[in-house]
Amino acid sequence: GESDGSDSLTKQGIVECLAGKLKSAKEIKLKERCALTLGYLAIGDPGFPDRRSVLQGLFRVREEKAVELQITVGEAISCAAAGPLSTASHDPWRLPSNQETSPATDPDIMSWTLEMLLTEFAASPLAAVRQTTCVWLLALLKHAGQHPDVQNFLNRIQMVFMGMLADINEVTQEVASRGMGLIYELSSPAHREELVGMLVDTLMEGRRSSQGVTEDTKLFPEGALGKTPKGGNLTTYKELCSLASDLNKPDLVYKFMHLANHHALWNSKKGAAFGFSTIASQAKAQLAPYLPSLVPRLYRYKYDPKPQIQLAMSNIWAAIIPESKKAVDKYLELILQDLKKNLNSNLWRNREASCMALGDLLSGRQVGEVASSLPELWELCLRARDDIKETVRDAADVACRALHKVTVRACDSSTMAKTGAQVVEAVLPLLLKKGMTNPSQDIRVISLGAILKISKNAGALLKPNIPLLVPTLLESLSGLEPQAWNTLSLQLTGAAGVQEKVEDFRVANSRSSPMMEIVNLCVPQTDAEVLTALMPKIVEILKTGVGFGTKVATAQFVVSLVHHSLRDLTPYAGKLLGAFLSGLSDRSSAVRKAYAKAIGHLVKVAKETSITKMIEKLKTWYHEKDDPHLKASTALVFHAISLHSSDTAKAFAADLLPLVFLAMHAKPEDEGHSRAIVEPLLKNTPDI
């Protein structure tokens, strides 16, 4: 009985027993002991005949997810494949670590092992198998890296690791990156340069090796797309196809695949970052030629929306750029170019990262360093502020605030005269044309705040831009007024007293608005040269402008100009009078009053022929038109002339008083409230 038992105890039987225990055992510790025992069997006996059986037994646990177990199995595989050439076979007390012992009886066992790992397991659609393959390859490099067959397979192992850097599993990425570090240590100088170049490409462009997709290929992490209507997962290609079929939308599969590709692209960049941080400290000399390309992208990646990518990129930045401020100063122009390009990217995470990076980059920056880029940055950031994704809009808000501060400092006429003039000339038109006219309320508010600060700081630098600035602001006044006020005014059309109070409130609000504050700042800078370009636009606004706020504010601006540029306005007074007269038929009493007041001031600088023509037109309206608003407007104009230009009232008394006298004796029901308005005319001209 004992002899029979001893005869049955063969090496093959031990291998099968241990392999069975490795597969069936529940405890991780027991599995680890079985694996190591299988590996050690091949070390002590150079002629051990069952190496392939050992390896096949170890391969049976490739779908196990426990990383600790796979590390141990990987060590066992290196022992079984390398045999006496494994580092585990070296006795530090008797043999130097670089001394080779007798070769194994199966010289192709290592090549066979690597072929299995690289060809079959690395291409598996199962994430757990790919993770296991990565761990096993890492173990082979660590424990048998000097083996001739391993050296011959280094290029292929490197390509597998490069592909694994893009894997959906973060553990796989981390292990692959450590493997890249070991390959770098085991490689020749020429191969090291090639490796660094490949990593740079992956980091900057997201290049990755293609991987076949089967029905079980996992495209998204658990929960990334939620659940199906029936509560199932949405992770594998088969599950996505099933959902598309249930919804009767086959094109949905292509959209999912596009999303999966985008996800893999960023996984590859994150994985490359892990790999980079592993070898960066060893490869500074090889990295030097790539710095002009790397620094701008790394700077942006540090602000990626995904915290893991932020951390990985920050680690690389710290490893290869010891003096961050000097590097940013040196590559500032390249960083700005990269940010400008990616602010316009079709990938939302690029836009968001660029906005956040720009906000930090501009903080405390000297004006001269970024002055030339301000117009383009403003345009791109305003566009991002209207982005479809909320997080991008929030990030753009941060960038706009930073731009605001730099731009205002650049436009200070007392300290930055030359640069300030260039910045005002470049930025102000952009904010007016693309900011104030934008349909988005948020963008208009941001633009208005910047224009207000620039106008206060610019002083005399504002003068060349007044012909564009003033008309744009006047036209924008109505757009920024709450629409509810227009609605309320329309609803109160029949209640004259209440409507008038509402309109008086709107006038007061318009005069105190930030836009009118800017317009009033422009008045002292307005001279004959500015008026040449400005007045045609003001006349056009009076003729075609819409909106209560625009009409009232334009009239107020003309009144201010009369006080400041008395004689310079004379060439334009005739056209202004004609434009104001055309607006006297407006349905709003507040607008009619504002236009009448402006006429009352304008006659101070108008030519006699223009005044005579205006009075004749008003008299014709009064006698021939049945519109009570026009008759009331005529009275308002006469009243304004007597109140604001008494000398003109006296000079044209022969034309004014007969109509005034007639209006005073008209029936109230025929002439509306004109009598109540024209009576003060006589009080203001007592000596007539």
FENDA-V93408 format. One record per backbone hydrogen bond with DSSP energy under -1.0 kcal/mol. NH is the residue of the N-H (numbers start at 1). CO is the residue of the C=O. If there is no record, write none. Layout:
<<NH | CO> <NH | CO>>
This chain:
<<5 | 1> <6 | 2> <7 | 3> <8 | 4> <10 | 8> <14 | 10> <15 | 11> <16 | 12> <17 | 13> <18 | 14> <19 | 15> <20 | 16> <21 | 17> <22 | 18> <23 | 19> <24 | 20> <25 | 21> <31 | 27> <32 | 28> <33 | 29> <34 | 30> <35 | 31> <36 | 32> <37 | 33> <38 | 34> <39 | 35> <40 | 36> <41 | 37> <42 | 39> <43 | 40> <44 | 40> <48 | 45> <54 | 50> <55 | 51> <56 | 52> <57 | 53> <58 | 54> <59 | 55> <61 | 58> <62 | 59> <64 | 61> <70 | 66> <71 | 67> <72 | 68> <73 | 69> <74 | 70> <75 | 71> <76 | 72> <77 | 73> <78 | 74> <79 | 75> <80 | 76> <81 | 77> <82 | 78> <83 | 79> <85 | 82> <86 | 83> <87 | 143> <89 | 86> <90 | 87> <94 | 91> <95 | 91> <99 | 96> <105 | 46> <109 | 106> <112 | 108> <113 | 109> <114 | 110> <115 | 111> <116 | 112> <117 | 113> <118 | 114> <119 | 115> <120 | 116> <121 | 116> <122 | 117> <124 | 121> <130 | 126> <131 | 127> <132 | 128> <133 | 129> <134 | 130> <135 | 131> <136 | 132> <137 | 133> <138 | 134> <139 | 135> <140 | 136> <141 | 137> <142 | 138> <143 | 139> <144 | 140> <147 | 144> <151 | 147> <152 | 148> <153 | 149> <154 | 151> <157 | 153> <158 | 154> <159 | 155> <160 | 156> <161 | 157> <162 | 158> <163 | 159> <164 | 160> <165 | 161> <166 | 163> <167 | 164> <173 | 169> <174 | 170> <175 | 171> <176 | 172> <177 | 173> <178 | 174> <179 | 175> <180 | 176> <181 | 177> <182 | 178> <183 | 179> <184 | 180> <185 | 181> <186 | 182> <187 | 183> <192 | 188> <193 | 189> <194 | 190> <195 | 191> <196 | 192> <197 | 193> <198 | 194> <199 | 195> <200 | 196> <201 | 197> <202 | 198> <203 | 199> <204 | 200> <205 | 201> <206 | 202> <217 | 214> <219 | 235> <220 | 235> <224 | 221> <228 | 232> <231 | 228> <237 | 217> <238 | 215> <240 | 236> <241 | 237> <242 | 238> <243 | 239> <244 | 240> <245 | 241> <246 | 242> <247 | 243> <249 | 244> <252 | 249> <253 | 250> <255 | 251> <256 | 252> <257 | 253> <258 | 254> <259 | 255> <260 | 256> <261 | 257> <262 | 258> <263 | 259> <264 | 260> <265 | 261> <266 | 262> <267 | 263> <268 | 264> <269 | 265> <270 | 266> <271 | 267> <272 | 268> <273 | 269> <274 | 270> <275 | 271> <276 | 272> <277 | 273> <278 | 274> <279 | 275> <280 | 276> <283 | 279> <287 | 283> <288 | 284> <290 | 287> <291 | 288> <293 | 290> <294 | 290> <295 | 291> <298 | 294> <299 | 295> <300 | 296> <301 | 297> <302 | 298> <303 | 300> <304 | 301> <310 | 306> <311 | 307> <312 | 308> <313 | 309> <314 | 310> <315 | 311> <316 | 312> <317 | 313> <318 | 314> <319 | 315> <320 | 316> <321 | 317> <327 | 323> <328 | 324> <329 | 325> <330 | 326> <331 | 327> <335 | 331> <336 | 332> <337 | 333> <338 | 334> <339 | 335> <340 | 336> <341 | 337> <342 | 338> <343 | 339> <345 | 342> <351 | 347> <352 | 348> <353 | 349> <354 | 350> <355 | 351> <356 | 352> <357 | 353> <358 | 354> <359 | 355> <360 | 356> <361 | 357> <362 | 358> <365 | 362> <370 | 367> <371 | 367> <373 | 370> <377 | 373> <378 | 374> <379 | 375> <380 | 376> <381 | 377> <382 | 378> <383 | 379> <384 | 380> <385 | 381> <386 | 383> <387 | 384> <393 | 389> <394 | 390> <395 | 391> <396 | 392> <397 | 393> <398 | 394> <399 | 395> <400 | 396> <401 | 397> <402 | 398> <403 | 399> <404 | 400> <405 | 401> <406 | 402> <407 | 403> <408 | 404> <409 | 405> <410 | 406> <411 | 407> <412 | 409> <413 | 457> <416 | 412> <420 | 416> <421 | 417> <422 | 418> <423 | 419> <424 | 420> <425 | 421> <426 | 422> <427 | 423> <428 | 424> <431 | 427> <432 | 428> <433 | 429> <434 | 430> <436 | 431> <438 | 435> <444 | 440> <445 | 441> <446 | 442> <447 | 443> <448 | 444> <449 | 445> <450 | 446> <451 | 447> <452 | 448> <453 | 449> <454 | 450> <455 | 451> <456 | 452> <457 | 453> <458 | 454> <459 | 455> <461 | 458> <462 | 459> <463 | 460> <465 | 462> <466 | 463> <468 | 465> <469 | 465> <470 | 466> <472 | 468> <473 | 469> <474 | 470> <475 | 471> <476 | 472> <477 | 473> <480 | 476> <485 | 482> <487 | 483> <488 | 484> <489 | 485> <490 | 486> <491 | 487> <492 | 488> <493 | 490> <496 | 494> <499 | 495> <500 | 496> <501 | 497> <502 | 498> <503 | 499> <504 | 500> <505 | 501> <506 | 502> <507 | 503> <508 | 504> <509 | 505> <510 | 506> <511 | 507> <512 | 508> <513 | 510> <517 | 513> <518 | 514> <519 | 515> <520 | 516> <521 | 517> <522 | 518> <526 | 523> <531 | 527> <532 | 528> <534 | 530> <535 | 531> <538 | 534> <539 | 535> <540 | 536> <541 | 537> <542 | 538> <543 | 539> <544 | 540> <545 | 541> <551 | 547> <552 | 548> <553 | 549> <554 | 550> <555 | 551> <556 | 552> <557 | 553> <558 | 554> <559 | 555> <560 | 556> <561 | 557> <562 | 558> <563 | 559> <564 | 560> <565 | 561> <569 | 565> <570 | 567> <572 | 569> <576 | 572> <577 | 573> <578 | 574> <579 | 575> <580 | 576> <581 | 577> <582 | 578> <584 | 581> <586 | 583> <592 | 588> <593 | 589> <594 | 590> <595 | 591> <596 | 592> <597 | 593> <598 | 594> <599 | 595> <600 | 596> <601 | 597> <602 | 598> <603 | 599> <604 | 601> <605 | 602> <606 | 602> <611 | 607> <612 | 608> <613 | 609> <614 | 610> <615 | 611> <616 | 612> <617 | 613> <618 | 614> <619 | 615> <620 | 616> <621 | 617> <622 | 618> <623 | 619> <624 | 620> <625 | 621> <631 | 627> <632 | 628> <633 | 629> <634 | 630> <635 | 631> <636 | 632> <637 | 633> <638 | 634> <639 | 635> <640 | 636> <641 | 637> <642 | 638> <643 | 639> <644 | 640> <645 | 641> <649 | 645> <650 | 646> <651 | 647> <652 | 648> <653 | 650> <656 | 652> <657 | 653> <660 | 656> <661 | 657> <662 | 658> <663 | 659> <664 | 660> <666 | 663> <670 | 667> <671 | 667> <672 | 668> <674 | 671> <678 | 674> <679 | 675> <681 | 678> <683 | 679> <684 | 680> <688 | 685>>
